[in-house]
Amino acid sequence: MSDNSQKLTVKQQREAQRAAKVAALKKKQAAEKRTRTIGIAAAIVGAIAVVALIVTFVVIVPSTQPQSAPDPVASGDPGDIEIEGLITYDDLTANHVEDVVTYTMTPPAGGDHSATWLNCGVYTEPVPDMNAVHSLEHGAVWVTYNPDDIDADAIAELRTQLPSSYIVISPYDGLDSPLVASAWGAQVPLDSVTDERLQSFLQKYWQSPTGPEPGAPCTGGVDGPGQIA
């Protein structure tokens, strides 16, 4: 033992040991505090990074769902809108029937139909004629397309041309044109999804008050096969 330690009393030695222990404890607590602080800072940085990633994804990455067009509004009297190639059908019956109806136009643009309407939306498979005709009775526009002429990219473009409600889009085999837009008692064959006559047709017939049941719902009915929107 050194000369200095020999000169310390027992009491002084105990106090020195106690002071050493306190100093060691404070050093340990300080180290633990630094560790906690670093962990909290790392968690905050990580959380900020996650939020930034989410914001980047939402803001920068485009949505895979095509945006719908605004509701069509005619600038004047819809009855005055002239559409080249428009076909109209008068004196259509509108009975709710259970027997299968054979329509005289392809696709049908009115006539007797199912008591249950088709829910409006986008379909990748053909939908039942009799349910779709009931949707036309409620003021919907049914845009059918020939799947041999119109691909998925064209359908995505078509959806940007149409409003989000009172619209049915579905494939239809055997069409003589790439697309046909139909409303109750009227239809027009179209050359492409950007055919300008489509907008004129929508302004003239979308939710038209001339149908048998304008304003009746286009939801709450039955879904057809292959509905994607």
N, C-alpha and C positions, 0 to 999 in steps of 0.2 A: 504494500500500500504506500501511496506517495505521501510526502510530508504534509501537503495541503489536506488530504483526507484524514490524516491523523489528528489534525488540529480541529476538525469539525466535531461538534457534539452529536450525540445520537439523534437529538431532535432536529438539528440542522441537516443531518444526513437524510432523515425521513422527508423533511420539507423539500430537499433537493430532488429526491426520487419522485415525490408527488408532482413537483413542477415539471420534471421530465416527462412523466406520464401525461400530464395535461397538455404539454406542448405536442407530444406525439398524437394525442387524440384530436387536437385542433388541426394538426396537419392532415390527419386522415379524413376529418370532416370536410376540410377545404378541398381535398382531392375528390371526394365523393360529390361535392357541390359542383365542381368543375365538370365532372362526368355527366351529372344530371343536366347541367346547362347546355353542354354540347349535344346531348341526346334530344333535348327539347328543341334546340335550334335546328338540328338535322330533321326532326319531325315536321317542324314548320316549313322548312325549305322543301321537304318532300311533298307536303300538302299543297304548297303554292305551285309546285311543278305539276301535280295532278290536275289542279284547277286550270292552270294554263293550258294543259294538254286538252282538257275537255272543251274549254272555250275555243281553242284552235280548231278542234274537230267540228264543233257546232257552227262556227262562223266561217271557217275557210273551206272545209270539205263540203261540197255541194250535196244537197239532199238527193237520194235516189228516187224519191217520189216526184213525178212531174207536177209542176204548179198549174192549177186550173186557171182558166180565163175568167174575167169578171162576167157577171150575169149579162146576157145580151139585152140591149135596149134599142128599139127602133127609133131612129131620129124623127120619124113622122108616123103616119098611120100605117100599121103593119099590112093592112089590106092593100096598100098602094105599092108594096114591094113586088117587083117582077123578078122572077128567077127563070133563067133559061133551062129548059128541059124539065120543068116542074110538072108532075102528074098529080091530079086531084081526083078524089073519089067521092061522089055524092050519094046520099040516101043509104048510108051504111047503118046496118042494125047494130045494136049494142046490148044484146041479151047475154046474161050469164048462163052458160050451159055446161053440161058435164060431158056430152058427146064430143068426139074429135071434130074440129071444124076444118074443112078444106077451103083455104083462102084462094082467091082468084089473082092475087098479086104476090110477088116475091121480092122482099119479105112482106108480110101482111102489114097494112097500114090502117086497120080498123075492121070492124065486123064483130060478130058474136065471139065470146071469149070466156076464159075461166073466171070463176067468181073471186079468185085470188090473184092479185097483181104481183108482178115481178119486182123485187127490190131493185131500185136503180143502182148502177155501179158498173164496174169494168169486169168483163168475163173473158176467159181464155178459151171457153168451150161454147158451142151453140146452146142457146137458151130456149125454153119452150115457147113456141109462137103464141099460144093462147094466154099465157101469163104476161108476155111482153105486150100484147095488144091491150090488155087491161091497163098497163102502165101508160100507154099512149092515151087511153081514155082519161087519165088523170093529168095530162098535159106534158108528159115526158117526150123527149126526142130520142129515137132509137137509131144509133149509127151502127150499121152492120158493115162488115168488111170481108172481102174474099181472101182467105188465108194464103192462097197461092200468089196473091199480088202484094199483100201488105205484111211486112215483117214487124218484129218487136220494136225496132227503132222508130218505125213509122207510127206505131201505136202510141209510143211515148210522146211523139210530136203531136199526134192527134189529141191527146189528153190536154195538151197546153192550149188547144184551140177551143175547148169546151168548158162550160161552167161545171161546178162541182156537184150540182144537184139536178134532179129531173133529167138525167142523162143515162142511157143504157148503151154500152159498147160491147159488141160480141161478134165473133166470126159467124159467117153464114155461107155455107157451101152453095155453089151453083149460081152465084151472082154474075150478071153480064157486065158489070163494071167493078172497079176496085172497091168502091164503097157505095152505100146507099143511105141517105138520111131520111128517116120516116117520122111523121107525126100523125095524129089522127086525121085520116082523110087526105093525106098529102105525102109525097115523097119525091126525092130527086136523086138520080145517079150522079156520083162524083168521080172525077178523074184521079184525085190524089187527096192526101190529108190536108194539103194547103189550098185546095180548090176554094176560090173566093165565094162560091155559091153556098158553101156550108154556113158562113157567117150570116148571109142573107136569109137562109132557111131558118136559122136559130132566131133571128130578129123577128121573123114572121110567125113562127109556130111554137117556139119554146114557151111552155106554160100558157099557151093560147087560150083565151076565153071561149073559143069556138068549139072546143071539144065537149063531149058529153058530161064530164065531171071535172072541170078545171079546178085546180087547187086541192084536189084530194091527195092523200099522201103517196109518196113514192118509196116509203120505208114501211116496215111492219108487215110486209107481205111474205113472199117466199123467195129464198135465194136460188139462183140457178147454179149449174155446175161450173166450177173453175172461177169463182169470184175472187178477185185479187184486190179490189178497192170498192 
